[in-house]
Each structure stands twice: as structure tokens, then as C-alpha cells.
Amino acid sequence: MMETLQVLRGSLLLLLLVAGVCIDGYKPVIIIHGLFDGPKQFQTLSQYIRKDNSYNTLQLFNSFLLFLNSQAHPGTEVTTIDIYDDKASVAPLWVQIEGFSDKLTSIMNKSPNGVHLLCFSQGGVICRALLSTIPNHNVHTFIALSSPLAGQYGETEYLSQEFGASVKTEVHPLCYNKLGQLLSICNYWKDPHHMSDYLQHNNFLPLLDGEKPHKDMEAWRENFLRIKKLVLIGGPDDGVITPWQSSHFGFYDSNENVVEMRDQEFYKKDNFGLKTLDDHGDVSVCVRTGVKHTEWHSDYKVFSSCIEKWLI
């Protein structure tokens, strides 16, 4: 009996050592926060990703069974970039891009095997710009968690914080001018009833979408296509991202009917590489019902069903 236990213990130790080798191979995960957020909001998500990888003799067998039955990634390096937090997140996005680019590049330089980029809400729009403008980046997977990727047009709590009692129909005169473009939300505010003003005065999202031709379009497209996987996560009960399908690159037409991703002009023209990724089977869409906007990064079902499997 004693010999059997010793053999079992030795075998488990060997398997755990092998598991440790696999664990060491996980790519670092970099989190980009959203509007009025900061690192503290992502502590739970970081814990989901980075599970304890310590074992003692008494827990050896149970720990190994847990390892076999869990897809979590013990020991993964997780960094939530700590700049433009909370109220500072309303700074113009091109200004934020400079700061996030420096931080992201520093981490990537230390990670020759690549990194994963997990971006929440406004952070997803920021990450689109980072992936477009950083040449030779080594981001493997871009996970956009409830992000207004195709724009925002709706009355939300965040909108009320910035514009008081203003409703969505009154925002475009505030956003579509030089002063308005100094607010981050105005950089992706997309009023479907005032598209000419949007294209003329918005200096951020139309450039990323290729709706406003510029000299760097092809270079940005090549940069964006360096990613190996694009994961789009959102749902109908979000309550903030409007329309919620913007988290999947859908958006309103002039009648406020939702035009899905594959029917968007920027997709059909493949302006920034989205269609190419999709044609290669490298776009994954995950829809979850019953999740409010501020719950996405702490909901374990969202993590286990939409995020976990891509962090390898």
C-alpha cells in the first residue's frame, strides 16, 4: 500500500512538473480599462486568469484533479495598465493612445512569444487604435469585452455624467467640433442622423474604420492584421453600449435599424482587415444575455465561456 502511494505521488509530481512547463508557456495578458474605470475594477478578472499554482503534499491529488478539470491559466502574468484612470479617462483618445502605446510596447518588448490584449468598453476602441498604429506589435489575441467598436449612440449613465440632462439627439453639436473632440466619448460618438458632420469633424473613429481616407490606411490595416484572433463579446442586456451590437461591429442605419457587421461598408470594403480576419475564421463572436455593462469583467460565466479558452 505504501509503495503504491509513493508511486502515485511520484507520478503526480511528474505530471505537475509537466503541467508547470505548460503553465510557463501562457502568454501575458494585458488589460485596458474603460471609461471611468481603473485597475481596481479588474481585480476579479485578473484572479480568474491568474490562479494560484502552489501545491503541497496534502493537496497534491486534489490540486492535480483541479488542474485537469480547469482551463484557467495558473501563473499567467496579468497587467492592467494604470494610466488615464477614472475621470482622466475622458481625455481625448489620441492623447491616451500615446500613453497606452508606450506602456504596451514596453510589455511586448519583454514578451517575445507574444501577448493577449483584453480590452473593456472604451478600452476596446483604444485597443483598435493601438493595434492599428503600433508597427510590428506581437499581440496574438484581441478580446473586446462589451466595447463600442462601431460607435456609440444612446442615452446612458455615462452620457449623463458628461452632458448632464442632454439626450442623444442633442449630443452631436457638442461633439462634432474641435472642442468636443477633446472628450473621449465624442471620439466614438456616431450619430446616424448626422453622418456628414460625423465624418467631417470626428477625428478618431472614422479614421480607424477607413471611412475617412488618409495616407496611413494601408499601414494601419497591415498592423491590425498582425493579430491571430479577434474575440467580440457583448449582449442585449448591457444597458450602456448602444446599440449593443456595436460590440460585434454592428451599428444603426439612418432609421436606427441595426446593420450587422458583415453588412457594414467598412467590412465589405475590408478597410482595416476585419473581413480578411473573418474569411480566415479568426473572428469569434460571443453573446451573453443577462449581463449588465459593469458586470462583464466580474461574471465568471462570461470568463469561462467567452474568454478563458483564448488565453493560451
C-alpha positions, 0 to 999 in steps of 0.5 A: 500500500505504501509503495503504491502511494509513493508511486502515485505521488511520484507520478503526480509530481511528474505530471505537475512538473509537466503541467508547470512547463505548460503553465510557463508557456501562457502568454501575458495578458494585458488589460485596458480599462474603460471609461471611468474605470481603473485597475481596481475594477479588474481585480476579479478578472485578473484572479480568474486568469491568474490562479494560484499554482502552489501545491503541497503534499496534502493537496497534491491529488486534489490540486492535480484533479483541479488542474485537469478539470480547469482551463484557467491559466495558473501563473499567467502574468496579468497587467492592467495598465494604470494610466488615464484612470477614472475621470482622466479617462475622458481625455481625448483618445489620441492623447491616451493612445500615446500613453497606452502605446508606450506602456504596451510596447514596453510589455511586448518588448519583454514578451517575445512569444507574444501577448493577449490584449483584453480590452473593456468598453472604451478600452476596446476602441483604444485597443483598435487604435493601438493595434492599428498604429503600433508597427510590428506589435506581437499581440496574438489575441484581441478580446473586446469585452462589451466595447463600442467598436462601431460607435456609440449612440444612446442615452446612458449613465455615462452620457449623463455624467458628461452632458448632464440632462442632454439626450442623444439627439442633442449630443452631436453639436457638442461633439462634432467640433474641435472642442468636443473632440477633446472628450473621449466619448465624442471620439466614438460618438456616431450619430446616424442622423448626422453622418456628414458632420460625423465624418467631417469633424470626428477625428478618431473613429472614422479614421480607424474604420477607413471611412475617412481616407488618409495616407496611413490606411494601408499601414494601419490595416497591415498592423491590425492584421498582425493579430491571430484572433479577434474575440467580440463579446457583448449582449442585449442586456448591457444597458450602456453600449448602444446599440449593443451590437456595436460590440460585434461591429454592428451599428444603426442605419439612418432609421436606427435599424441595426446593420450587422457587421458583415453588412457594414461598408467598412467590412465589405470594403475590408478597410482595416482587415476585419473581413480578411480576419473573418474569411480566415475564421479568426473572428469569434463572436460571443453573446451573453444575455443577462449581463449588465455593462459593469458586470462583464469583467466580474461574471465568471460565466462570461470568463469561462465561456467567452474568454478563458479558452483564448488565453493560451 
